[in-house]
Amino acid sequence: MRYCNSMAYDPGALDKTLAAAVGDDQTLISELRGAFFESAQRQISALHNAVNDQQWQAAAWRLKGLAASFGVTDLMALASEAADGAPFDRNLMRRMDKALVAFERSSTLG
């Protein structure tokens, strides 16, 4: 478990969720993990690029749903914080960026 600015990040949470869904097919798990990462990256980019509250909120909700569907509860909590809090929170964006970097590092290590 890694810690990302006071939020625990469990790099195995996604793998456990995927293994429960597809068994031990490592190729499929790797593909799904990559798809999750790309989607999360797109939604975090959408948050960075949002020009109004509605765009911010929509990206936050999409990220929250994505994280929830893959069982990545720490990212889901950050996305929920973004959806429920003040738009364009730079500190929150830094925490999301760090979580995504931690996720990417865990992908290259495992």
N, C-alpha and C positions, 0 to 999 in steps of 0.2 A: 504494500500500500504506500502510495506517495502522498505528500501533503502539498496542496496548491493554495498558498495564501489563506490558511486556516480552514480549508475545505479538504477533507480526505478524498483522495482519488484512488480508486481501486481499479487498476488496469485489467484485472481479471473478470470484472463484472460483466462486461460485454461478452467475453469468451464463454462464461458460464451460461449466459442467456442463449447464446447461439448454439452451444453444445446441447442444451436442453431441447432446443427446437429442431436441430438437424442431426443430432448424434455426433459421431466422431469423424465426420467427413471434413478433414482439415482443409481441403481445397475449397469447399463451399464456405466453411467458416472464414477463411481468408478473404474470399470474394465479398462476403457479406460485411465483414469488418471494414474492408476498403470502401464499400458503398456507404456504410455508415459514416466513415471519416469524411468522405467527399461531400456528403449531404450536410454534415455538421459544419464543415468548412464553408460551404455556400451560405448557410444560414447566419453564421457569425460574420461573414463578409457582408451579408445583407443588413445586419445590424450596424456595422461600421459605415455602410453607405446610405443608410436611411436618411431621408431629407425631411421627414415629418413624423409626427407621433404615430400615425396609422401604419406607416411602413415599419417603424420600430416594433410596434405591437405585433404586427403580422409575422415578422421574422422571429420574434421571441416565442410566439405561440407555435410556430412551425418547428423551431428548435426544441421546444419543450416536448412536443408530441413525438418527434424523432427520438429524442433521448429516452422518453418513457417507453416507446415501443421496443427499444433495444435494451432496456433495463439499466441504462447508465444514469443512475439516480443523482450523482453529483452534478452532472451537466444539466439534468432536468431541474435541479434546484436553482442553479444559476439562471437558467432560462426563465424559470418561474419568477425569480427575483427581478429579471429584466421586464417581464410582462406586467408585473404588479407594481413596479417602482417607477421612478422618474425616468423618462426616455433620455438616451444619450449619456448615461452614467459612465464616465471614462474609467473609473476604478473598476466597475463591474466588467467593462469590456476587457480591461487588462487581465482580470481573473479568468474570463472565458478564454482569452488567447492563451494563457498559461495552461489551462485545462486541456486545450486542444493540442498544445505542444507536448504535454505529458502523455496524452493519448497516442500521439504520433511516435514518440520515443518508445512507448511500451510496445507498439506495433513492430518497430524495427528490432527490439530486443528479443521478442518472443518468437 
